[in-house]
């Protein structure tokens, strides 16, 4: 006899794309790969993590793309997400897709944004840009 779960497997990526909200628990380190998965799927990240510094917060207003709250609010997540209106859900999902495309969809975009928000790396960025335009001859 086959178990129910074995017969009715779920496609994780499909679930993400069909979800309005994705709970993103804090990882062992400062971030969580679930966060990037949610952005890629245009699923609104629900972040419950005290002291989590979100990536590129120098140039991104995360309140326009995520629901952010205290870790102690876990049991209130269902009521919090139900209280978000359909217009705001649409705006949040559109913003997550924009942020994925603009900042996180490739290693190059991540590196360029990192250089942009890191003042002490600005000099290295100029050198890299000059090298790319001159074919490596500065």
N, C-alpha and C positions, 0 to 999 in steps of 0.2 A: 504494500500500500504506500502510495506517495504522499508526502506531507503537503499541506495546503500551500505553504510558502514555496516549495519546490515547483509546484505546478503554476503558481501565479507570481512569477518573478516580476519585479519592477525595474524599469530602466531609471537609474538614478538621475541622469542628465535630463530625461523627459520630465521627471517629477520636479526638478528645479525650475525648468522652463515654464511649467504649468502652475507654479506656486507664486503667489504675490509676495509672501514673506518667507525668509529663510533664517532660522535661528542660527546664529554664529557664536558658538562657545569659544571662550578664550583658549588658545593653544598652550602648549608647554612653554613656548617662548613668548615674545612680545606680540606675535600675530597669530593668524590661523589661516590655513589653506582654504578652509570653508568660506572665508571672507571673499577671496578671489573667485571661487566657484560661484558664489551668489552674484557677484558683479557680472561675471561672464554670462550668466543665465538671465540677466535683467530681473533678478529676484531681490527684493528689498531686504538688505541685511538687518537683522534685529540683533544688536550688539549689547550684551549684558556683561560688561567687564569694567571694573573699576581701574582707572589708571592706564587704560590702553590708549597709547598715542597712535592715532590712525595715520596711515601713510600719506605723505604729501599734504598734511593739514595746513601747510603754509600757503598752498594754492587751491585747496579744495575745501568747500564748505560742506562737510559731511552731513549736516542737518538737512540738506536738500536731497540726500540720497539714502539715508539710513535712519532707523529708529535706534536711538542710543539711550541706554538706561543703566541703572545701578544693578549689580549682580543680585541684590536682594529682591528684585522685582520679578524673578522668574515665574512665580505663580500668577502674576498679573499679565503676562504676555498675551494670553488669549483675549482678555478684555481690552488691552491696549491696541492690539491689531484690529479688533472689530470696530474700534472707535475711529479708525482712519477712514475718511470718506473716499469715494471712488475717484474724484478728481485729484486728490492728493496722492492716491496710490498710483495713478497714471503718471503724474509728475515725478514721483520718486523712482518709478521703474524706468522712465525715459532718462532720468539723470544717471541711474546706475549704468545703463547702456552707454551713455555718452562717456562716463568716466572710464569704463572698461576700454572703449575704443581709443580714447585720447591718452590714457596714462598707463594702462596695464596689459594691453593686448600683445605686446612684444617686449623682448628684452631691451631692444633699442629705445623704446618709449620709456621704459622704467629707468634706464640709465640716464637718458637726457633729462627726465624730470628730476631725478636725484641730483644731477649736476646743477639744475636750475635752482633748486631749493637749498643747496649747500653753498653758502657764500665762499667758504675756503676752497671749494673745488672750481670756482669760476675760472681761475687761471688755467687749470687743466682743460676745462671745456673749450676755451678759446684755442688752446693748442690743438686739441682733437679736431675741432671744426676746421682750423687752418690746414691740418694735415689731410683731412678728407677732401678739401677743395684743391689741394696741390698734389694729390697722389702720394702723400707721405713726405714730400720735400718742402720743408719749412724754411 
